[in-house]
Amino acid sequence: MRAVVAASLLICTFVSSIALTTTVQAGACAESAVSARGEESRFVWMAKTKARANWRRKVRSMPGIGPSYANWARAENTEERCMTGPSGTVCIFTGTPCLP
């Protein structure tokens, strides 16, 4: 009986330490900003959509960061630059990926 209680206590301690570690990491950001360029588009809104999608894809594929960080709305220090010319608009999105 003592062994069962001791094992249960050990498991509870381990699980609570994992929960505390997860809580501390919530809202953490990557060490550096990620920049991605979208494809040329006839409309500004479409150029922004393409740049945002490329930024998310780039963040998801980066080792050590991954899909948990790939939400543009949670990114910090964001910058959206768009250049419009005779053949359309191209946007470049730069931001530091963060966890929720």
Buried (B, 14 or more C-beta within 10 A) or exposed (E): EEEEEEEEEEEEEEEEEEEEEEEEEEEEBBEEBBBBBBEBBEEEEBBBBBBBBBBBEBBBEBEEBEEBBBBBEBBEEBEBEBEEEEEBBBBBBBBBBBBE
